[in-house]
Amino acid sequence: MMNGYDKQEAVAFITKRIKAADHKELADQIEKLVGQAIDADMKYMHDNDVIDADGNAGTAYYEDDEAFEFMVETIVANNKLTPEQAVKVAALVDDYMDYQQAYLESKGLVEWDD
């Protein structure tokens, strides 16, 4: 995990902002899937040196598209989802990424360049 990152707090922050109506087929799984997205996101960052083994800033930049693909593929594989379900998970991960950024900024953990 990233230093200063509280997964439970992040899940609560993110799920509170995701509109279940936008993800009807996944509505009863949103909290679980957001938790899985966080785990996959952190793994992506560790594996790609965005954060180091101690949770500090690494030597590489976060590549949104690569991270997105990694998270969707990981969630789909871990849950043995169909291609149709994968599309729905991708929409949820897209929302997750926006609210994860908001959470990180609210905690002063990152500053994003536009």
Secondary structure, DSSP 8 states (H G I E B T S, - for coil): --TT--HHHHHHHHHHHS-GGGGGGGGGGHHHHHHHHHHHHHHHHHHTTSB-TTSSB-SS---HHHHHHHHHHHHHHHHT--HHHHHHHHHHHHHHHHHHHHHHHHTTS-----
